[in-house]
Amino acid sequence: EKLWALEPSNAYDFGQIINAVNANKDKAACASILTITDPKKLPVLLSNKLEGEILLIFIQSLEHYVAGKDPGLAYQHLFYLSKAERFKVVLALLSKNEKQEVQQLFDLLSESQSDQYSLGDLESLKKVYEL
């Protein structure tokens, strides 16, 4: 069942969809949701619900399904994800392997070209992600 045909309009709906996608570890579905969601709205849609599992499925979805097609969109999501409530707390709790996954996404973006970010922008954002 496609729950994500329309961009979620509020934090509750977004949370319900993300929790369902995360429960099934459905990275393709998560990527679909991120593709239709305006990155600028992520902090509001996530509200105070950001958790390690959610951050990771976002990172994995962006890496496997979004970055290759639209590196600019992947960058925008990473940028606004870092503005979400609880981001620093969640980041501090990531394991070494989980941080490695984040690094892989940054590596992929640094190999890609986009008019939405420069390598300098990417380096600045890597510092925010403590890489």
C-alpha positions as CSV (number, residue, x, y, z in Angstrom):
1,E,0.0,0.0,0.0
2,K,1.5,3.4,-1.0
3,L,1.2,5.7,2.0
4,W,3.4,8.3,0.4
5,A,1.7,9.5,-2.7
6,L,1.4,13.0,-1.2
7,E,3.9,14.9,0.8
8,P,3.0,14.5,4.5
9,S,1.5,17.8,5.7
10,N,2.2,17.6,9.5
11,A,4.6,16.0,12.0
12,Y,2.0,13.3,13.0
13,D,1.4,12.0,9.5
14,F,5.1,12.2,8.7
15,G,5.9,10.3,11.9
16,Q,3.4,7.6,11.2
17,I,4.7,7.0,7.6
18,I,8.4,7.1,8.7
19,N,7.7,4.6,11.6
20,A,5.9,2.2,9.2
21,V,8.8,2.4,6.7
22,N,11.4,2.0,9.4
23,A,9.6,-1.0,10.9
24,N,9.8,-2.7,7.5
25,K,13.4,-1.3,6.9
26,D,12.0,-0.3,3.4
27,K,14.7,2.0,2.1
28,A,13.1,2.4,-1.3
29,A,9.9,3.6,0.3
30,C,11.8,5.9,2.6
31,A,13.6,7.3,-0.5
32,S,10.2,7.9,-2.2
33,I,9.0,9.8,0.9
34,L,12.2,11.9,1.0
35,T,12.0,12.6,-2.7
36,I,8.5,14.2,-2.4
37,T,9.2,15.9,0.9
38,D,10.6,19.5,0.8
39,P,14.0,19.2,2.7
40,K,13.3,22.6,4.3
41,K,10.3,21.1,6.1
42,L,12.3,18.2,7.6
43,P,13.0,19.8,11.0
44,V,9.3,20.7,11.5
45,L,8.1,17.3,10.2
46,L,10.5,15.4,12.4
47,S,9.5,17.6,15.4
48,N,11.3,16.1,18.4
49,K,11.0,12.5,17.1
50,L,14.5,12.1,15.5
51,E,16.1,8.8,16.6
52,G,19.2,6.9,15.6
53,E,17.2,4.3,13.6
54,I,15.4,7.1,11.7
55,L,18.6,9.0,10.9
56,L,20.2,5.8,9.6
57,I,17.3,4.8,7.3
58,F,17.3,8.3,6.0
59,I,21.1,8.1,5.4
60,Q,20.8,4.6,3.8
61,S,17.9,5.7,1.6
62,L,19.7,8.8,0.4
63,E,22.8,6.8,-0.3
64,H,21.2,3.9,-2.2
65,Y,18.3,5.6,-4.0
66,V,18.6,9.4,-4.1
67,A,22.3,10.5,-4.3
68,G,23.0,8.8,-7.6
69,K,20.0,10.4,-9.3
70,D,19.8,13.8,-7.5
71,P,22.9,14.5,-5.4
72,G,21.6,18.1,-4.8
73,L,18.4,16.7,-3.1
74,A,20.5,14.3,-1.0
75,Y,22.7,17.2,0.1
76,Q,19.6,19.4,1.0
77,H,18.2,16.6,3.1
78,L,21.5,16.1,4.9
79,F,21.7,19.9,5.5
80,Y,18.1,20.2,6.9
81,L,18.4,17.0,8.8
82,S,21.2,18.5,10.8
83,K,18.8,21.3,11.8
84,A,16.3,18.9,13.4
85,E,15.7,18.8,17.1
86,R,17.7,16.1,18.8
87,F,20.2,15.9,15.9
88,K,23.3,16.4,18.1
89,V,22.1,13.8,20.7
90,V,21.3,11.2,18.0
91,L,24.6,11.9,16.3
92,A,26.5,11.4,19.5
93,L,24.9,8.0,20.0
94,L,25.9,6.6,16.6
95,S,28.2,3.6,16.6
96,K,31.5,3.6,14.6
97,N,29.9,1.5,11.9
98,E,26.9,3.8,11.7
99,K,29.2,6.8,11.3
100,Q,30.9,4.9,8.5
101,E,27.6,4.8,6.7
102,V,27.2,8.5,7.0
103,Q,30.8,8.9,5.7
104,Q,29.9,6.8,2.6
105,L,27.1,9.1,1.7
106,F,29.3,12.1,2.0
107,D,32.0,10.3,-0.2
108,L,29.3,9.6,-2.8
109,L,28.2,13.2,-2.8
110,S,31.8,14.5,-3.1
111,E,32.2,12.4,-6.2
112,S,29.0,13.8,-7.7
113,Q,28.4,17.2,-9.4
114,S,25.6,19.5,-8.4
115,D,24.8,23.1,-8.7
116,Q,23.2,22.9,-5.2
117,Y,26.4,22.5,-3.3
118,S,30.2,23.0,-3.6
119,L,32.9,20.8,-2.2
120,G,33.4,23.5,0.4
121,D,29.7,23.3,1.4
122,L,30.1,19.5,1.7
123,E,33.2,19.9,3.9
124,S,31.4,22.3,6.2
125,L,28.4,19.9,6.5
126,K,30.8,17.0,7.2
127,K,32.0,18.9,10.3
128,V,28.4,19.3,11.4
129,Y,28.1,15.5,11.2
130,E,31.4,15.2,13.1
131,L,33.2,13.4,10.3
